[in-house]
Amino acid sequence: MEIKSIPSQISIPVDEIKETTVTMSALKDQLKEPLIQKIKTIHYLSKPLFLSVGLMILVVGLITWLVLEKNRESTMEINDIKYRGVRLWANGEFLHAVDSLFLVDPHRFRKKVEQEEQQAKELPEKTESHTKLTHDKKTTTLKTKPIYSINGDTVKSKIKNETPK
């Protein structure tokens, strides 16, 4: 008989069960709703990064400046050799051909100009010593007659040695 007395000994807390059921249904309703997430991203740029970017910009700027200066210097050298050529072969007809002659073969044009300048330096020394020996007090005048061609083959001048009469 002991078994018959067991149900009377068991007490069921009905109020607690109802409370737990209400709480569980509220939690169930909360789980059905999606969670609202706020994402906040923060990017930190450090001072070394700014410093390295600044230095890169500075280096690129300096390299660009050097390249531009080199091109400017090259242009000045080209203009110098053209001017020296014009001075050597000073003639109105020759002015329009200087650029063409230079563009055909720049190295050959430079070489011809330098040779002509060297000859022009040497020729007055030779003519001065020659005139002193052959002509007692007569002066010798040098006249240049330019000969040129657009293809650059015959860019030279003929020098005539004339004495006054």
Secondary structure, DSSP 8 states (H G I E B T S, - for coil): -HHHHHHHH----HHHHHHHHHHHHHHHHHHHS-------------HHHHHHHHHHHHHHHHHHHHHHHHHHHHHHHHHHHHHHHHHHT--TTTGGGHHHHHHH-HHHHHHHHHHHHHHHHHHHHHHHHHHHHH-SS---EEEEEEE--TTSTT-EEEEEEE---
